[in-house]
Amino acid sequence: MRKVRVLIVRVLFLLPVVFFAGCVTTTDSPYGAKKDSEKALTAYIQLGLAYIKRNNMERARKHLKRALEIDPESAGANAALGLVYQNEGENDLAEERFLKSLEYDPSFTRGRTYYSAFLYATGKYQEAYDSFKIASLDTAFPSRSQIFINMALCANKLNKRELMLKAYEKSLVLDSMQPDILLTLATELIKDQEYSKAQHYYNKFISLLGKDNGITHSPRSLYLGIQLADHYHNQQLKSGYSDLLRVLYPDSQEYKLYRKSTSNE
């Protein structure tokens, strides 16, 4: 199966970056002091995540340590520090922080996705699938469709084809504007000789083309079009797709496969 180009931790960095500088405003009110402390905690965590994204683990650790000074039981700070350790190859320390995060707040879905991605990265595919499945139950999570893609990737590693297809399909229910997933499903369904369903998803991909959204034909999409047109004996459509593949992507693996298939006819 061609791998879907999905960063399994793509959901990690959706929070806006808040640049934090200076001292926390002091106040004589206990309530006001608590609010200031919460703002500082959030700012330090967001700065830590921003530096992780920039691959600056030293600066990330500095801000996350400050966050933990404010609240040692912060689920967000512990989970983000887990990411730092994971990036540094300190897997035992990373897992310790991820588990602490979930112990402090079992409902922290973002932290659960961090831990799930960590399990996937360390080859624990069944545990990763189970963890992503728990995360997927949070219907309010902003990137829930991505969680199902990650479940599909885990299921593929486990050779659980039916679970993989169901997870991809659920992801599309939540977000239909995913050309890579539409093509992945079409590809997999062709393998199962489910041509009608494959055509359904391919048609959805075609409907996304030309909508000023940056989606264009790729060697993969054109080769899929050729396969489907060939199955349905649509010679005109097959010729159109093959001409585009030849002109636009003459050096692609897909064009080589197409040439090989025609030479055997």
BELMOZI-V266715 format. One record per residue. BURIAL is 1 if it has 24 or more other C-alpha atoms within 12 Angstrom, else 0. Layout:
BEGIN
burial=[BURIAL | BURIAL]
END
This chain:
BEGIN
burial=[0 | 0 | 0 | 1 | 0 | 0 | 0 | 1 | 1 | 0 | 1 | 1 | 1 | 0 | 0 | 0 | 0 | 0 | 0 | 0 | 0 | 0 | 0 | 0 | 0 | 0 | 0 | 0 | 0 | 0 | 0 | 0 | 0 | 0 | 0 | 0 | 1 | 0 | 1 | 1 | 1 | 1 | 1 | 1 | 1 | 1 | 1 | 1 | 1 | 1 | 1 | 1 | 1 | 0 | 0 | 0 | 1 | 0 | 0 | 1 | 1 | 1 | 1 | 1 | 1 | 1 | 1 | 1 | 0 | 1 | 1 | 0 | 0 | 1 | 1 | 1 | 1 | 1 | 1 | 1 | 1 | 1 | 1 | 1 | 1 | 1 | 1 | 0 | 0 | 0 | 0 | 0 | 0 | 1 | 1 | 0 | 1 | 1 | 1 | 1 | 1 | 1 | 0 | 0 | 0 | 1 | 0 | 1 | 1 | 1 | 1 | 1 | 1 | 1 | 1 | 1 | 1 | 1 | 1 | 1 | 1 | 0 | 0 | 0 | 1 | 1 | 1 | 1 | 1 | 1 | 1 | 1 | 1 | 1 | 1 | 1 | 0 | 0 | 0 | 0 | 1 | 0 | 1 | 1 | 1 | 1 | 1 | 1 | 1 | 1 | 1 | 1 | 1 | 1 | 1 | 1 | 1 | 0 | 0 | 0 | 0 | 0 | 1 | 1 | 1 | 1 | 1 | 1 | 1 | 1 | 1 | 1 | 0 | 0 | 0 | 0 | 1 | 1 | 1 | 1 | 1 | 1 | 1 | 1 | 1 | 1 | 1 | 1 | 1 | 1 | 0 | 0 | 0 | 0 | 1 | 0 | 1 | 1 | 1 | 0 | 1 | 1 | 1 | 1 | 1 | 1 | 0 | 0 | 0 | 0 | 0 | 0 | 0 | 0 | 0 | 0 | 1 | 1 | 1 | 1 | 1 | 1 | 1 | 1 | 1 | 1 | 1 | 1 | 1 | 1 | 0 | 0 | 0 | 0 | 0 | 0 | 0 | 1 | 0 | 0 | 1 | 1 | 0 | 1 | 1 | 1 | 0 | 0 | 0 | 0 | 0 | 0 | 0 | 1 | 1 | 0 | 1 | 1 | 0 | 0 | 0 | 0 | 0 | 0 | 0]
END
